[in-house]
Each structure stands twice: as structure tokens, then as C-alpha cells.
Amino acid sequence: MIAAAFLASAAGVADAAPSPGTPIFRAQIRLTVCDQKHAGSDELTQDISVKLNADNLTVLDRGGSDFGRGSVRTYDLNLNGIASAGDITKLQIFKKGKNGVCLSDIRLRLNDKEAFSYPRGDNAAMWVMAFGGTAKIWLDDELPNKPTRTFPRSQIVSNSIWRSYSFNLLADVPQALWENEIESRLEALGATYFHTQSFGVSVRWGSGEKSVEVTRRLSRNSMRVEMDLKASVKVIKDPRIDVDFDLTFSCTDRVLRIAAENVDVNVDLKRAKRRIANRWLGRKGKPSIGEMERQIESEIGKTRIQVRVPSCPPIRVYEPRDVYVSLRAPAPLI
């Protein structure tokens, strides 16, 4: 799992709208599912994904139910291929799997500020609604050409929310990475990886509400992270996969680097059940449990997040009440 974001060094002037050179250090999408019959789906095989350009992809999947009727959820988006606002050539939302999903509200956030909103902010959609029409978006494989909705860049930049967006490098660059942001970014990386890679069987987040958790501070520049996964193995109850790794932070040459180290992956099966599972996997020509563990361990160990910053800040991981990474001058320990 590899992600890269780059913050260009620039003067501390505010953009009246995201200019092509406006640096992007965080992107999020908030989706509201329509509050009506058949509008949502808890179907486990369902994937809803987002692209901000042809090289960018995030599979939207967090712990628990994602697209239930009337639900509102916010997801971090991966920043591969996105360094600045000019790299955003579209906002494309598409789904796979059974059952349709109706979306009543879509909001794109850049650098922790709302930058695009549909239908609010879209003049054409607001006119349709003013005359009694609907601007709801259905993503459904059973409707012709309807599993995908694309907002081209021309529609994004004409949105009133985009035009009123402001960004100031000195004021708006984050001074800390908090636990919930780190977890959300890792969820985006993990979901995209586990939904797009082949393990012979389906590997997804576990059944709990929290699939990624920063558990503790390890040192002044590292923290421990846990991931809760499960595999679909038909001959036994879906086994839990426990993933633990260290997340380390460093900065050189104005690049903040975040890396995963000391990865440990364990499929939670006793010896007898592991043998049963391996026999079934072998008959199906699929990788063994041990091979699955090694594949996940190897890929998570490749995780690299790089953020180009105007200057290297002092970095320190704290754990007073919440594990977080300070990018400013050291705060007092509590």
C-alpha cells in the first residue's frame, strides 16, 4: 500500500478559489444516502469507489455498515496522483455488486474545507429542485449506464462552493496529525488494497465498527497500529486476521515520510482448523493461510506516505489523551 501527497512550497497568500497550484494535503468525501425505501444497501459484496483523476482510486469501506438507508459517512480519499487542485480532473463515483444506492448529497472536502457540493452549490440541480424535480443520484447496475456518476472538472469549478473556497498556506497547513485522521487515511489505503488485490479468498474489514486503531505511542517518532480483518473461508467460520505494525515518522529534505515497519499478520485459527482450511484452499487451487499472511505482511510493509512540506517541522508523537503527531514546536507532556 503506497500513497503520496505533496505540499508545494508557496507564499502565504490566500487563493479565492482552488487555483491549479493549490496544494492538496487531504481530500475527503461525504455521502448521504437517501432516506427512502430501497435507497441503501448493506450488501457485503458492494463496492463504491471514487476517482479524482484517471490514476486515482479509493474504495469506500470503513468498519461497520457503510451505505444504510439515511446514513451519512465521511471517507478519506487516497492522494495517489493528486498533488494540487489542478490534478483533480473529475469526481467520479461508481459501484459494483448487487443492489442500488441512492445518494441525496455529495460533498468533497479539500484540506479540511468544503470545496464542492451536490446538489447544493450546483445551479442546474437547484433549478431542477426548485421546479419540483429531483437531483438524487442512483447508482444501480440494473439501470442502463447508471452504476457511475461523473462530475467533470468544468462542473466542479463552476460549483458555487468551489468558487468561494479559500486557502492560505501559512494558516491552513495542519500543525498536527491526530489519531482519527491517521486511522481514516489508513482505512482508505487498506480498503482500496484489500478490495483490489487477490488473495484467493475475500479479505475485508472485521465485523467491528473500528477496523483501524492507533493503540499507543512507541517512541518520540513512532506509534503502534492494529487492523482488524476477516477472510471468507467457506469450510470454517470466517477467520479473524489480526494485523499489527509500527508507524514511523521522519522528515528530511522538506519531505515528511510515514512508513510501516515491524508488520505482524496472524490468521486467528487453531492448528486443526488451519489444516482444514488449507486442505480446502489447496483443492480450490488457492494460496494457503500462511501464504495469505505473508502476502498481507509484505504489502503492508511497503506502505509509504510522503508529504512535501515548506520546511521540516519538529516531529514528536504524544500520548497525553489522544495519540497524535505534533508538527509544531514541542507541546508539554501531560
N, C-alpha and C positions, 0 to 999 in steps of 0.2 A: 504494500500500500504506500504510494508515494504521492504527496501533494506539494505544490509550490505556490507561494504567494509572494508578490514583490511590491514593496513600497518605494516608489521613486523619491529621491531627494528633491525637494522643491521649496520655494519660499513660502512663508506662512500667509499666503493670500487666500481669500475665500472664493470658491467657484460659485457663480449664481445658479448654475445647473451643472451636473457632472460633465465636465469637458472630457474629450477623448483621453487626455493625460491624467485625469483624476485617479490617484492610486486607489486600488481596492484591496483592503486587508481582511474584509469579512463580507460575505454575502449570505443572505437568509431568505427563505420564502415562507410565508404564512398562508395556509389554505383553510378555508371554511367550507365544510360540507353542507349542502342544502339540508334544511330541516323539513324533510318531506319523505313520504313512503318511497322505498327503493332507492333513496338518494345515496346511501352509504354502503360500504361493504367491509366486512371483517375477513373476507376470503384470504386464507393464508398464502395462496399462490399468486396473489395480486401484487404486481409491481407498478408503482407510479414513479416516474423518473423526470428529472429536469435537466435541460441543457441551456447553457448561456451562449454557447457557440458550438461549432462542429466538433471541436476537440474536448469539450467539457461535458461531464456527466456526473449526476448524483442520483442514486436510488434513494427514495424517501422511505425510510424504515427506521422506526425507533422502537423501544421496548413497549409492550402492550399493544392495544388496538390503535391503528393509525387513521382509518377512514370511516369511522362510525357515523351514523346519521347525526347531523348538527354539531359535529366535532370541529374544534379549532386547534390546529397544531402548527408550530413553527419549527423549521428544519434548517440547519446549517447546510450550505452548499459547498461542494469542493471547488477549489480555485485553480485546478489544472487548466492552463490555457487562458487564465484571467489575471492580468497584472494591473490593468487600468480600465476605466469605464469604456474606452474605445474598443476593448476586446469583447464587449457584450454586443453580439450581433443579433441576438434574439432571446426571447424567453419561451422555451418550448416545454410543454408538459404533456407526457404521453404515458399510457398504461398498457400493461399486459395482463393476462389472466382473465378469469371469469368475472361476471357481474359489472355493471356500470357504476360510475361515481359521478355525482352532480356537485359542481363547485359553484358556490354563490359569491365568493370573494377571494381574490388573489392579490397578495401584496409582496413586493420584492423589497428587501432592505439591503442597503449597501453601507458598510462602515457604521452599523448600528443606527442608521436613519432610513426612514421610509423613502423609497425612490420611485416606485411605480405601484399603481393600484388599479384593479379592475373589479367591478365596473366604475367605482368612484375614481375620478381622475380621467376617465375616458369619455370624451364628449359624445361620441356616437352612441355608446352604450347608455349614457344618461338620457339622451334624447329618446331612445327606444323605450326606456323605462317610464319616461315622462308621459308617453302616449299609451301606456298600458301594456307594453311588451315586456319580454323577459330577457335579461342578459346572462342568465345562468348558463354554465358550460357543462355539457355532458361528455364524459369520456367513456365510450362504450364500444367494444369490439363488434357488437351486433348492429350498430348503426354505420352506414356507409361513410368511410373516411372520418370517423368520429373518435377513434382512440387517441387522437393527437390534437392539441390546440397550440398554435404557434403565434406569438406576438412578434412581428418583425421589428427591427431596430427603429424603423420610421414610426411605428405605433408607440414604441416605448418612449422615444424622445419627445413626442408630441403630447404625452400624458401630462396633465397639469401638475401632478405630484413630482414628476421628473423635472419639470421646468422651474419649480420652486425649491428644489433641493439645493442645499449649500454645504460646502465642505471647506474646512480650514485645517491645513496640515498640522500646524502647531497645536491647535486646540482639540482636534478630533482624533489624532492618532492615540490609540489606547495606551495607558500607563501601567496596565496590569492585565494579566490573563487569569481570569477567575476559573474556579473549578468547573462550574456548569458550562462555561464556554469551551473549555478543553474537552470535556466529555462529549458535548454536542458535535464538535468538529471531528472527534474520533468516531462517533457514531456514523457520521456521513461517510468517512473513509471506509469504515468497516462494512456498512450496509452495501455500499457500491461494490466492494470487493467480493463479499460473500454471495451476492446475487448474480455476479457476472463470471465467477470462476467455477470450474468443475471439480468436484471432489468425489464424483461417483454417486454421491447421495446429496440431498439438500441439506445445507448448513445455514441456519438462521439464528436470530437472537433468541434467547431463552424466553420463558413464559413470564418473567417478572417485568415490572414497569420500568426498571432501570437496567439497561443492558451494558452500559459502560460506567465504571465508577472509579474516580480517583480516591484511593483509600488512605494514603498517608504520605507525609514528607519523608524522603530518604536522606537527603543532604541539601546543601545550600543551592544545588542546581539540578536536583532530580526528585521525582515522585514515583510512587507505585500505582499502577493502574490494573484493574480487573475487568475482564469481559466475560459475559455470561451468554453462552451459545448452546444450541442443541442440534443434533443430527437426526435425520429421518432414516431410521433403520427398521424395516418392517417386521423383522422377526423378534424384536425386543422393543420395549417402550423406549421412545426417542431418548437416547442418552444425552446427558448434560456434558458440555465441553467447557472446562474451566481454563481461561487464558489469563496469565499474569505477566506483566512486563514492567520495566523501568522506563520512564520518560525523562530524558535528559535535555537540558537547555544550555546553549552556549552562544557566543556572538564573537565573530571575527570578521574583519574587512567589511563592516556595516551589514552583515548578514546574520540574522537571528536564526539559529539552527535548533530544531527539535527532532530528537531521534529516539527510536525504541531500542532498548537493549535488554539482555538477560531474559529472553522470552521463554516462558514455560507453558506448554499446552498439554492438558490431560483430559482424555475422554473418560468420563466417570463410569467405568464398567469394571465389575469384579472379574477375576480371571475366567471363570466358567462362561459368563455371558459374553466376554470378549471373544472367546473361542467360537461361540455360537454365531456371533456377529461376523467374525472373519470368515467362517465357512460359507455363510450366506453371501457375503460380499465376493468371495472367491468364485462361487458358482455363477454369479452375475457378471464376472469379469471386472469388478470394481476394486479400487485401492483398499488395502486393509486399514484397520483402525490406526495402526502405528504409522502407516504411510500418510494417512489423513492428518495425524498430529504433526508429523514432520513438515508437511506442506504448509499448514497454517502457521507453524512456528517460523518457517523460513520466510514466508511472505510478510508477516507482521514485523519480523526483524529488519525488513527493508524500509519500514516507514520513515520517511524524511519529510519534514515540513520546513521550508526555508522562507524567511520573511526579510526582504531588504528594507533596512531602516536608515533614516538620515544619519544616525550615529549610533554606535554600540552603547546601549544603556547598561548600567549595573544590573545584574540579574541575581535574584535571590528567591528561593522557594520558601514560603512561610506556611505555618500551620497554627495560627492563633485560634481562629474559629472555623476557617474555611481554608483548604489548601489553595494557594494561589501563587502566581509568579509575579513579582514586582519588577517592572521595567523602569522604575524611577530610583531616586536615591533611597537607600535602605530605610524602611519603616521600623519602629521599635517592636521588638518581640514582646508578645504578651504571655 
